[in-house]
Amino acid sequence: MVTEWPVPIEASNRITTMHDFGYVALNMKYVNPEDSGTYTCRATNELGQAVTSASLIVQSKTSIQMETQHEAAMHKIHQRRSHSLPAP
């Protein structure tokens, strides 16, 4: 069996391909927004051809958490900031 990925996939410590007794897989340890897209695999042997595709959408997560777990404390901080600002 011959396996093709129409878009070249560079193997790395993060991305590997596997081909074992007719089982084909693309493994990603973790993903980034740049990995978003459609991944297509084509397998061909003497009996024919099979093609399958999968879409991957990766949304980035903000690195700064904006929510608070202590609403009352956050309210006090905002009050103190508004009282300590100099008049224009």
Order of alpha helices (4+ residues) and beta strands (2+ residues): beta-beta-beta-beta-beta-alpha
